[in-house]
Amino acid sequence: MEGTVEVYTGEVVTVEHIKALRDGGARFDITAEDGRKWRVDLTRDGETQVVTSWRDGKLADLELPEWAGDVTARLARV
């Protein structure tokens, strides 16, 4: 899945598939309209692990927002 997703808050986020993982999962970049970005690994079991995150292009230690679960659940179904 690549493209944009509207989350339940009304915000539109961009999702980009980066690569398949050896264990059968996948790595994605999720970018919010406000300049926050997360690189996440989504396991075959549907668990999400933050690999790294940025705010306005600079590395930052960001927690995933509540709406991220909605996005990763959609990715797991694809």
N, C-alpha and C positions, 0 to 999 in steps of 0.2 A: 504494500500500500504506500503510495506516495501522493502528495498533494495537500489539500487543506481540509481541516475538519472543524466544524463548529461544535464547541462544547456546550454543556448545559448552562454555563454562565453567559452565553452569547458571544464569547470571545472566539476568534478564529485562529487556529494554530496550524502551522505547517509541519508535516511529517515527511521525513525522507529516509528511505531504507539505505543503510550504509553497507552492510554485508551480512551473510549468513554465518552463524557460529558453528563450530565443530560439533557441539552437543545437540544441534538441531534447532537452536534458538536463532535469534536475529538481533542485529544492532540497528538502532534508529536514532536520528536526530529529531527532536521535537522543539519547535521554535514558537514562542508566544509573540503576540503583537507588540508587547511592551519591551522587547529587547532581551528577554531571558531565553536561554537555550539549554537543553539537556541532551546528552548522549546517553542512551540507555540500552542495556541488554535485556531482552525479553526471552526468558527461558521457555523450553517446550512445555513446562508446567504452568506457564502464565505468570511467573514471578518476574518482577522488574527490579533491576539493579542500576543505579546511576553510576555511569562510568566517569563522567565529568560534566561540569556545567559552566555557563558563562552568563554574564550580564553586560549588555552593550559591548560585546566582543572581547571582554576581559574575563579571565578565569575567576570564578566565584563559587563558593560553597553554598549551593542553593538546594533547598528541599523541593521535592516534587509537589506541585499544588494538588488540591483535592481532585480537580478535574482530570488529572493525568491518569487516574485509574480508569476513567471512561475511555480515554484514548488508547491505552494499552490493552484494554479488553477488546476493543474493535480490532486492534492489530493482531491479537491472538486468534481471532476468528478467521482472519484472512489466510 
